[in-house]
Amino acid sequence: MPRPSLIITLAALALVSSVAQAQVPGIRRRVKDAVTGQPAQQRRPPPKFDNTILELNPQVVARLIKGLELRSTARDAGGMTVGELRRRSSAASDEAANLYGDHSDERVRWMDVNRTAETCMHDELDKIKEQHSQALQQRMMTGTNAADAMRFLEVSQEMQQAAAANDSAALRRAQDKMNKLLGVDARADTAKARATCHVPAVPAWMRRADSLAALADTLLVRARATEDSAATAAARVAEMTPTQFAMAAERAEGFVALQRAPNFGGYVYTPIEEQALSARLPELKKHFG
């Protein structure tokens, strides 16, 4: 009759290979894609006006601006008004877009090199993981460490149960245990793979542009959250329901974006709307950048 340690070892070896192989924006973002040459979203069909979507004729646009002016004075938890948040967001977005545009060729070259390096990194990390797995198999084959085999089975079961329960936190904890058992040092392994694959450094201008783009998005989220809190009062001033005001504001913002980036794929406007919005464009730009 086989010894218990041998049974455990054989069972663990059967699982080693399989476990080793099993190893997260709005209008402004779409405008930046249009400005930097990315494919624009397909234009939508003309709207059907109803009790929710109002035609942005001169009278409606005038009422909308009144609501926007009130909304722009609302402040977020940091004490900044919506207008300030949007202006800073727009400035950061514009600076980022300029940096991307000024270095467009360099960016393409860097992305090509980085893409190749990332593929290499993936392959190298797989090789390193396989080396760790083979080392564990070797230890268990010698029969000198039955505890490793028992622990491997236990952790494998934890991983399977976590996966079955779709519990990502439990799965990460189990994976950490497995990495420790295999002797995986994520930091050291990644450094080794990066050196082998010659991962290119991120240029200073790109770090700056990415940081500005992230800041622009953050400020815009804060502005919109503050706007939402003031939506009821703004809609009342505009003589609209909150839903009507929100839709009118969104379509007006899309029109402003279209002036900045003709390739921007957004809403379609009737001739009456285009004339009414164009006539008040400077005022709308104050609210939408």
C-alpha positions as semicolon CSV with decimal commas, in nm:
position;residue;x (nm);y (nm);z (nm)
1;M;0,000;0,000;0,000
2;P;0,147;0,340;-0,101
3;R;0,259;0,567;0,176
4;P;0,030;0,866;0,251
5;S;0,307;1,112;0,164
6;L;0,350;0,950;-0,178
7;I;-0,026;0,973;-0,251
8;I;-0,024;1,339;-0,152
9;T;0,280;1,405;-0,368
10;L;0,130;1,238;-0,676
11;A;-0,197;1,426;-0,635
12;A;-0,015;1,753;-0,595
13;L;0,197;1,688;-0,904
14;A;-0,119;1,633;-1,106
15;L;-0,234;1,982;-1,011
16;V;0,090;2,176;-1,044
17;S;0,077;2,230;-1,418
18;S;-0,289;2,328;-1,429
19;V;-0,254;2,581;-1,145
20;A;0,066;2,724;-1,293
21;Q;-0,118;2,785;-1,621
22;A;-0,420;2,955;-1,450
23;Q;-0,228;3,228;-1,330
24;V;-1,017;4,861;-1,442
25;P;-1,487;5,875;-2,036
26;G;-1,728;6,140;-2,131
27;I;-1,751;6,405;-2,400
28;R;-1,410;6,557;-2,321
29;R;-1,238;6,219;-2,366
30;R;-1,408;6,165;-2,702
31;V;-1,307;6,516;-2,812
32;K;-0,943;6,445;-2,725
33;D;-0,958;6,128;-2,936
34;A;-1,094;6,331;-3,227
35;V;-0,824;6,597;-3,187
36;T;-0,541;6,341;-3,170
37;G;-0,663;6,151;-3,475
38;Q;-0,841;5,859;-3,311
39;P;-1,158;5,724;-3,478
40;A;-1,459;5,936;-3,385
41;Q;-1,785;5,792;-3,267
42;Q;-2,042;5,761;-3,549
43;R;-2,282;6,054;-3,573
44;R;-2,624;5,986;-3,422
45;P;-2,948;6,039;-3,617
46;P;-3,144;6,364;-3,570
47;P;-3,337;6,363;-3,241
48;K;-3,709;6,325;-3,205
49;F;-3,824;6,608;-2,984
50;D;-4,067;6,521;-2,705
51;N;-4,129;6,602;-2,340
52;T;-3,775;6,490;-2,256
53;I;-3,568;6,621;-2,548
54;L;-3,645;6,985;-2,620
55;E;-3,546;7,150;-2,945
56;L;-3,272;7,398;-2,862
57;N;-3,434;7,698;-3,022
58;P;-3,341;8,056;-2,917
59;Q;-3,593;8,066;-2,631
60;V;-3,487;7,728;-2,489
61;V;-3,117;7,813;-2,520
62;A;-3,173;8,142;-2,336
63;R;-3,348;7,959;-2,051
64;L;-3,079;7,692;-2,050
65;I;-2,805;7,954;-2,007
66;K;-2,987;8,098;-1,706
67;G;-2,984;7,756;-1,545
68;L;-2,620;7,700;-1,638
69;E;-2,523;8,032;-1,480
70;L;-2,687;7,936;-1,152
71;R;-2,537;7,587;-1,167
72;S;-2,188;7,724;-1,229
73;T;-2,189;7,897;-0,889
74;A;-2,242;7,570;-0,696
75;R;-1,937;7,460;-0,496
76;D;-1,793;7,117;-0,432
77;A;-1,660;6,986;-0,100
78;G;-1,325;7,153;-0,174
79;G;-1,487;7,494;-0,208
80;M;-1,439;7,523;-0,585
81;T;-1,728;7,633;-0,805
82;V;-1,841;7,429;-1,102
83;G;-1,705;7,702;-1,327
84;E;-1,362;7,681;-1,168
85;L;-1,359;7,303;-1,187
86;R;-1,454;7,305;-1,552
87;R;-1,203;7,577;-1,644
88;R;-0,920;7,389;-1,474
89;S;-1,033;7,064;-1,633
90;S;-1,044;7,226;-1,976
91;A;-0,699;7,382;-1,931
92;A;-0,547;7,050;-1,824
93;S;-0,718;6,867;-2,110
94;D;-0,598;7,121;-2,366
95;E;-0,239;7,105;-2,240
96;A;-0,246;6,725;-2,251
97;A;-0,388;6,728;-2,605
98;N;-0,115;6,972;-2,715
99;L;0,155;6,749;-2,570
100;Y;0,012;6,441;-2,740
101;G;-0,013;6,634;-3,066
102;D;0,338;6,780;-3,048
103;H;0,488;6,435;-2,985
104;S;0,252;6,225;-3,199
105;D;0,525;6,051;-3,400
106;E;0,734;5,984;-3,090
107;R;0,426;5,849;-2,914
108;V;0,356;5,604;-3,197
109;R;0,716;5,479;-3,191
110;W;0,714;5,444;-2,812
111;M;0,385;5,254;-2,818
112;D;0,520;5,011;-3,079
113;V;0,833;4,942;-2,875
114;N;0,636;4,917;-2,552
115;R;0,384;4,676;-2,708
116;T;0,665;4,445;-2,813
117;A;0,820;4,469;-2,466
118;E;0,488;4,388;-2,296
119;T;0,451;4,074;-2,508
120;C;0,806;3,977;-2,416
121;M;0,732;4,047;-2,047
122;H;0,428;3,818;-2,055
123;D;0,634;3,537;-2,208
124;E;0,925;3,586;-1,968
125;L;0,701;3,586;-1,660
126;D;0,538;3,266;-1,782
127;K;0,884;3,109;-1,817
128;I;0,984;3,222;-1,468
129;K;0,659;3,088;-1,321
130;E;0,717;2,756;-1,494
131;Q;1,067;2,743;-1,344
132;H;0,922;2,796;-0,997
133;S;0,664;2,524;-1,062
134;Q;0,927;2,280;-1,181
135;A;1,138;2,352;-0,873
136;L;0,840;2,268;-0,650
137;Q;0,776;1,948;-0,845
138;Q;1,140;1,852;-0,801
139;R;1,119;1,904;-0,425
140;M;0,810;1,690;-0,403
141;M;0,952;1,418;-0,631
142;T;1,246;1,373;-0,397
143;G;0,999;1,292;-0,121
144;T;1,191;1,516;0,117
145;N;0,910;1,762;0,172
146;A;0,565;1,604;0,202
147;A;0,450;1,921;0,380
148;D;0,492;2,114;0,054
149;A;0,268;1,866;-0,125
150;M;0,001;1,886;0,145
151;R;0,014;2,265;0,146
152;F;-0,007;2,273;-0,234
153;L;-0,326;2,067;-0,226
154;E;-0,480;2,290;0,039
155;V;-0,404;2,611;-0,147
156;S;-0,521;2,460;-0,477
157;Q;-0,854;2,382;-0,316
158;E;-0,877;2,739;-0,185
159;M;-0,817;2,873;-0,534
160;Q;-1,079;2,644;-0,686
161;Q;-1,338;2,735;-0,423
162;A;-1,269;3,108;-0,462
163;A;-1,297;3,082;-0,840
164;A;-1,623;2,887;-0,814
165;A;-1,763;3,149;-0,574
166;N;-1,638;3,432;-0,798
167;D;-1,466;3,576;-0,490
168;S;-1,184;3,787;-0,633
169;A;-1,050;3,888;-0,289
170;A;-1,026;3,526;-0,175
171;L;-0,870;3,429;-0,506
172;R;-0,600;3,696;-0,466
173;R;-0,525;3,573;-0,113
174;A;-0,501;3,214;-0,235
175;Q;-0,280;3,321;-0,526
176;D;-0,047;3,501;-0,282
177;K;-0,022;3,180;-0,081
178;M;0,052;2,981;-0,395
179;N;0,318;3,229;-0,504
180;K;0,483;3,201;-0,164
181;L;0,475;2,822;-0,186
182;L;0,625;2,829;-0,534
183;G;0,889;3,075;-0,423
184;V;0,759;3,351;-0,647
185;D;0,892;3,700;-0,576
186;A;0,673;3,919;-0,795
187;R;0,895;4,226;-0,760
188;A;1,217;4,041;-0,836
189;D;1,062;3,837;-1,118
190;T;0,916;4,149;-1,280
191;A;1,249;4,333;-1,254
192;K;1,423;4,038;-1,417
193;A;1,169;4,023;-1,699
194;R;1,186;4,401;-1,756
195;A;1,563;4,384;-1,786
196;T;1,544;4,094;-2,030
197;C;1,279;4,260;-2,244
198;H;1,430;4,611;-2,239
199;V;1,103;4,782;-2,143
200;P;1,128;5,144;-2,260
201;A;1,109;5,423;-2,004
202;V;0,806;5,646;-2,025
203;P;0,915;5,985;-2,167
204;A;0,879;6,280;-1,931
205;W;0,638;6,457;-2,168
206;M;0,414;6,148;-2,178
207;R;0,407;6,122;-1,799
208;R;0,310;6,488;-1,790
209;A;0,041;6,445;-2,056
210;D;-0,105;6,135;-1,891
211;S;-0,108;6,313;-1,555
212;L;-0,285;6,615;-1,705
213;A;-0,541;6,397;-1,881
214;A;-0,615;6,215;-1,554
215;L;-0,643;6,547;-1,370
216;A;-0,882;6,680;-1,635
217;D;-1,104;6,374;-1,597
218;T;-1,099;6,398;-1,217
219;L;-1,192;6,766;-1,218
220;L;-1,466;6,702;-1,470
221;V;-1,611;6,424;-1,253
222;R;-1,608;6,662;-0,955
223;A;-1,776;6,934;-1,163
224;R;-2,048;6,701;-1,281
225;A;-2,111;6,566;-0,932
226;T;-2,149;6,924;-0,807
227;E;-2,373;7,005;-1,101
228;D;-2,593;6,708;-1,019
229;S;-2,640;6,837;-0,666
230;A;-2,753;7,174;-0,806
231;A;-2,959;7,028;-1,089
232;T;-3,300;7,084;-0,935
233;A;-3,243;7,454;-0,868
234;A;-3,084;7,508;-1,210
235;A;-3,374;7,334;-1,386
236;R;-3,622;7,547;-1,197
237;V;-3,448;7,867;-1,311
238;A;-3,443;7,734;-1,668
239;E;-3,815;7,655;-1,644
240;M;-3,752;7,290;-1,725
241;T;-3,782;6,957;-1,552
242;P;-3,451;6,816;-1,421
243;T;-3,457;6,559;-1,702
244;Q;-3,518;6,823;-1,969
245;F;-3,244;7,043;-1,829
246;A;-2,994;6,756;-1,809
247;M;-3,060;6,654;-2,170
248;A;-3,049;7,013;-2,298
249;A;-2,720;7,074;-2,117
250;E;-2,569;6,752;-2,253
251;R;-2,665;6,836;-2,610
252;A;-2,539;7,193;-2,573
253;E;-2,208;7,061;-2,440
254;G;-2,188;6,828;-2,740
255;F;-2,236;7,125;-2,973
256;V;-1,953;7,314;-2,805
257;A;-1,731;7,007;-2,836
258;L;-1,818;6,983;-3,206
259;Q;-1,681;7,334;-3,262
260;R;-1,346;7,231;-3,112
261;A;-1,320;6,903;-3,301
262;P;-1,520;6,879;-3,628
263;N;-1,451;6,502;-3,637
264;F;-1,615;6,459;-3,300
265;G;-1,900;6,209;-3,328
266;G;-2,184;6,338;-3,116
267;Y;-2,538;6,463;-3,152
268;V;-2,697;6,590;-3,473
269;Y;-2,862;6,933;-3,462
270;T;-3,138;7,089;-3,665
271;P;-3,068;7,415;-3,853
272;I;-3,273;7,604;-3,595
273;E;-3,061;7,457;-3,314
274;E;-2,733;7,525;-3,490
275;Q;-2,829;7,888;-3,539
276;A;-2,951;7,932;-3,180
277;L;-2,650;7,761;-3,025
278;S;-2,401;7,942;-3,250
279;A;-2,552;8,277;-3,152
280;R;-2,486;8,204;-2,782
281;L;-2,163;8,005;-2,830
282;P;-1,935;8,240;-2,627
283;E;-2,168;8,209;-2,327
284;L;-2,195;7,833;-2,365
285;K;-1,817;7,800;-2,384
286;K;-1,792;7,956;-2,038
287;H;-1,981;7,659;-1,902
288;F;-1,848;7,379;-2,122
289;G;-1,491;7,485;-2,199
